[in-house]
Amino acid sequence: MPTVATVEGVKIQVYANEHPPPHIHLRIAEHQAVMDIETLKVTAGSIPLAKKRKVVKWAKSRQAELRRAFEQAISLEPVEPIE
C-alpha cells in the first residue's frame, strides 16, 4: 500500500489489489476513508471534516496524477510520490 502523499497529516494511499472506480485511501490516526478520484467524495469511512477539506483542495489539481497512481498500483508497477 504505497503512500503517494501526506496532506495535513492524512496519508493518501493506493493499493495493488483494488477494483474500479479509481479511488484513494485516506488514513489519519484512528480514521480511515475511501475517496473516489473523479468526484472527490468519500464513499466509505470518514475523516475529520477539516482534514477532508484539505485533502479535497490538494487533490483537485492532482486528479490526473492520482488516476495514474491508481493504475500503476493495480498493474503492480512502481508508484511515484505525488507532490
Secondary structure as the mmCIF struct_conf table of DSSP 4:
data_model
#
loop_
_struct_conf.conf_type_id
_struct_conf.id
_struct_conf.beg_label_comp_id
_struct_conf.beg_label_asym_id
_struct_conf.beg_label_seq_id
_struct_conf.end_label_comp_id
_struct_conf.end_label_asym_id
_struct_conf.end_label_seq_id
STRN STRN1 THR A 3 VAL A 7
TURN_TY1_P TURN_TY1_P1 GLU A 8 GLY A 9
STRN STRN2 VAL A 10 GLN A 13
BEND BEND1 ALA A 16 ASN A 17
BEND BEND2 PRO A 20 PRO A 21
HELX_LH_PP_P HELX_LH_PP_P1 PRO A 22 PRO A 22
STRN STRN3 HIS A 23 ILE A 28
TURN_TY1_P TURN_TY1_P2 ALA A 29 GLU A 30
STRN STRN4 HIS A 31 ASP A 36
TURN_TY1_P TURN_TY1_P3 ILE A 37 THR A 39
STRN STRN5 VAL A 42 SER A 46
HELX_RH_AL_P HELX_RH_AL_P1 LEU A 49 LYS A 60
TURN_TY1_P TURN_TY1_P4 SER A 61 ARG A 62
HELX_RH_AL_P HELX_RH_AL_P2 GLN A 63 ILE A 74
TURN_TY1_P TURN_TY1_P5 SER A 75 LEU A 76
#
